[in-house]
Amino acid sequence: MKYDHDVQGYWKATLGLLTKIMIIWFLVSFGAGILFADVLNGIKLGGYPLGFWFAHQGSMYIFIALIFWYAKKMGDIDREFDVHED
């Protein structure tokens, strides 16, 4: 079976996207929820300290947004390398 696609370029683009997503995931979950919680707690959101909000609510919203962003960007990468579904 012969492929006419740029396999190396495709995986480089895919891994680049995954790296960006994992960095955002780390900064939101570990950074905002734990490391920077004391600093963020000086800011209130809906009456709650922002660090607390990120640890309990905000991170879930960010993670859901990351899922949709990943799906869109992965579709763009698939079309760019002509490996998309019809």
Buried (B, 14 or more C-beta within 10 A) or exposed (E): EEEEEBEEEBEEBBEEBEEBBEEBBEBBBEBBBEEBBEEBBEEEBEEBBBBBBBBEEBBEEBBEEBEEBBEEBBEEBBEEBEEEEE
